[in-house]
Amino acid sequence: MANPFLDDFRSRVTRVERAHRRGRGFEAPGTLGRPRHVVRRRHSWLRPVLLIVCTIILFKAALFAQIGPVDYNERVQRLQAGSKVEQIGAYALRADGVTVWLGNLMDEMFKAPI
């Protein structure tokens, strides 16, 4: 006499083993596990743009600290008198408040002791 509960159990075990061989996994209802559908996070364009702007500001400040404010402004003036591309570069490289402040800070920080 066959036990119907044992037959049902064996058939379920067979289905689970077959599914595991195929690479499937199971989660019990109400448990926490890996979601079946992984939602991909959308990448924001703000982070790369902010990184580029900060890099440009640090580059300008390093140039300002290295060559000094007078020579820096003279070079930017020469760029303004050039072609359209040079004028755009002069607009991007003009000494603003953040550049001057960071340049002076870098100059004081990296000044060699005498």
C-alpha positions in Angstrom: 0.0 0.0 0.0 1.6 3.3 -1.1 1.4 6.3 1.0 0.0 9.3 -1.1 1.8 11.8 1.1 5.2 10.2 0.5 4.5 10.0 -3.3 3.6 13.7 -3.3 6.8 14.5 -1.3 9.0 12.6 -3.6 7.5 14.3 -6.7 8.1 17.7 -5.1 11.7 16.8 -4.3 12.2 15.6 -7.9 10.9 18.9 -9.2 13.1 20.9 -6.9 16.2 18.9 -7.8 15.4 19.3 -11.5 15.0 23.1 -11.1 18.2 23.4 -9.2 20.1 21.5 -11.9 18.7 24.0 -14.4 20.0 26.9 -12.2 16.8 28.0 -10.6 16.4 28.8 -6.9 13.4 29.0 -4.7 12.3 31.3 -1.9 9.7 30.6 0.6 6.8 33.1 0.8 7.5 35.8 3.4 11.3 35.4 3.5 13.9 37.9 2.4 16.0 36.9 -0.5 17.3 38.0 -3.8 14.7 39.6 -6.0 13.7 37.9 -9.2 13.8 41.1 -11.2 16.9 43.3 -10.4 16.1 46.9 -10.9 19.1 48.7 -12.4 19.9 52.1 -10.9 19.9 54.9 -13.4 23.1 56.7 -13.5 22.9 60.4 -12.9 24.8 62.8 -15.3 25.3 65.2 -12.3 28.3 63.3 -10.9 30.5 63.3 -14.0 29.7 67.0 -14.7 30.5 68.0 -11.1 33.8 66.0 -11.4 34.8 67.8 -14.6 34.0 71.2 -13.1 36.0 70.5 -9.9 38.9 69.3 -12.0 38.9 72.4 -14.1 38.8 74.7 -11.0 41.6 72.8 -9.4 43.7 73.0 -12.6 43.1 76.7 -12.8 44.0 77.2 -9.2 47.2 75.2 -9.6 48.2 77.3 -12.6 47.3 80.5 -10.7 49.5 79.4 -7.8 52.4 78.3 -10.0 52.8 81.3 -12.3 51.4 84.0 -10.1 48.4 86.3 -10.5 50.0 89.0 -12.8 51.4 86.5 -15.3 48.2 84.4 -15.2 46.1 87.4 -16.0 48.4 88.5 -18.8 48.2 85.0 -20.4 44.4 85.1 -20.2 44.4 88.6 -21.8 46.5 87.1 -24.7 44.0 84.3 -25.1 41.2 86.8 -25.3 42.9 88.5 -28.3 43.1 85.2 -30.2 40.7 83.1 -32.3 37.2 82.0 -31.2 38.6 78.8 -29.6 41.2 80.8 -27.7 38.5 83.3 -26.6 36.4 80.4 -25.2 39.5 79.1 -23.4 40.1 82.6 -22.0 36.5 82.7 -20.7 36.9 79.3 -19.1 40.3 80.1 -17.6 39.5 83.6 -16.2 40.4 84.1 -12.6 37.3 83.9 -10.5 37.0 84.1 -6.7 37.2 80.4 -6.1 40.3 80.1 -8.4 42.1 83.0 -6.6 41.2 81.6 -3.2 42.3 78.1 -4.0 45.4 79.4 -5.8 46.5 81.4 -2.8 45.8 78.5 -0.5 47.9 76.2 -2.7 50.7 78.7 -2.8 50.8 79.0 0.9 50.5 75.2 1.4 53.3 74.3 -1.0 55.6 77.2 -0.5 59.1 75.9 0.2 60.6 76.9 3.5 63.6 79.2 3.3 
